[in-house]
Amino acid sequence: MYFDEVGDGIFNLDEKIAVFENNITLAKDGNKEAFISIIEEYKADLYRMGRTILDNDEDIGDAMQETVLKAYKSLKSLKNLHSFKTWLIKIMVNECNNILRSKKRLVFFNKETDKEEAYIDNYNLEKQPVLEAIKSLELKYREPILLYYYEDLSVKEISKCLGISEGTVKSRLARARFKLFHLLREVRG
């Protein structure tokens, strides 16, 4: 049995999963409060993903709003309750990309990042130099790195989320690590 600390007490993880599954079932039946409860669980994940793709809070808010709306409208089509997070993040990534396309923005790319494998695991991903290095990557490398390290998605889940093959995910992760290695090594001195 697994336990998760919540506030002052301990919450049985099995109970937490049961509550989540119940909320999904209720939300599929049209219960708005249950859906809001689920979204509250993932709000920070959605914001963090949006922050890495878009450059301002207004666009991130728009993407989050569209994501929540689309998720609510198509929740009944969700077949596997346990893939909810992957499904929700995929919607968010698509909405962020739609905003980028609509504004015809160019994603910032630092040409000096073309180098070797990174020590991502040795860094706290919340540290500013790491975030800046990740943000300097091309979007096609940034997305898999963030989904893998920030959202703890598997290669298979990232493949589904981004609509690319597992081999492409592995390749992009390797290239992103390669590029980040030198960026982070330069920061370390």
Summary of the structure (lengths in Angstrom):
residues: 189
radius of gyration: 17.9
end to end distance: 44.9
largest distance: 56.0
contacts: 525
relative contact order: 0.11
helix: 73%
strand: 4%
